[in-house]
Amino acid sequence: MVREQYTTTTEGTHIQRPENQCVYKIGIYGWRKRCLYLFVLLLLIILLVNFALTIWILKVMWFSPTGMGHLRVTKDGLRLEGESEFLFPLYAKEIHSRVDSSLLLQSTQNVTVNARNSEGEVTGRLKVGPKMVEVQSQQFQINSKDGKPLFTVDEKEVVVGTDKLRVTGPEGALFEHSVETPLVRADPFQDLRLESPTRSLSMDAPKGVHIKAHAGKIEALSQMDIIFQSSDGMLVLDAETVCLPKLVQGTRGAAGSSQRLYEICVCPDGKLYLSVAGVGTTCHENSHICL
């Protein structure tokens, strides 16, 4: 145990100190001191390297108070300038381009846009692939700049809202079911053909069917019968000349009695045939054609 003694003296008094007094040194000496300095120097070097790396990253990534690089944080959301590549799905409420440029979405495989409800289920999908554009929704609609529906598709019908639907394909348009339209017209100086290769062709209208050819002719070709039927009216053939070139012709009468004049005869079933005209009617002479 070390005992400390304190002695009070006055000026001019000399006190002799004992020779065997113990002196204690406080501090770190030797190899411990060198290790401590080396450790502090190493920490300082690491601090300087980290600071330099932080400055380099901030400079390379273009960090700024308003964003990072071409990405800017505004009060309306995020603004991204230039081309960007997203490696994972992008979730956003609204995506639009600048006023003076267009919005381009491209991918090496396909571009898919999904709309989900509050439960996470897909309610609408637009998929643009290398061979097909696929739309999955309850209704698909294309509007004009004024908001007028131009093309609408759902499970029940397809509605074309334009004033004119033009088909420019060389084979025309193929409809597997009925088509409802107020007018079917070909381009100027082009033929209009309505054809049903394996089934029947029917044209119905509550107030009449009008077929007009302003600068050509109208042809109706059929493998079987062509039927013109009017329930409450009549069939009118209004023309300067009505030609029936393939009507069955009855047997000629005596020589010299014919002046190449014929009369049209009608069978009870509506069949028409020709009979050489005479002084009186000659239809009864060729009535065997009706049998």
Secondary structure, 3 states (H helix, E strand, C coil): CCCCCCCCCCCCCCCCCCCCCCCCCCCCCCHHHHHHHHHHHHHHHHHHHHHHHHHHHHHHCCEECCEECCEEEECCEEEECCCCCCCCCCCCCCCCCCCCCCCCCCCCCCEEEEEECCCCCEEEEEEECCCCEEEECCCEEEECCCCCEEEEECCCCEEECCCCCCCCCCCCCCCCCCCCCCCCCCCCCCCCCCCCCCCCCCCCCCCCCCCCCCCCCCCCCCCCCCCCCCCCCCCCCCCCCCCCCCCEECCCCCCCCCCCCEEEEECCCCCEEEEECCCCCCHHHHHHHHC
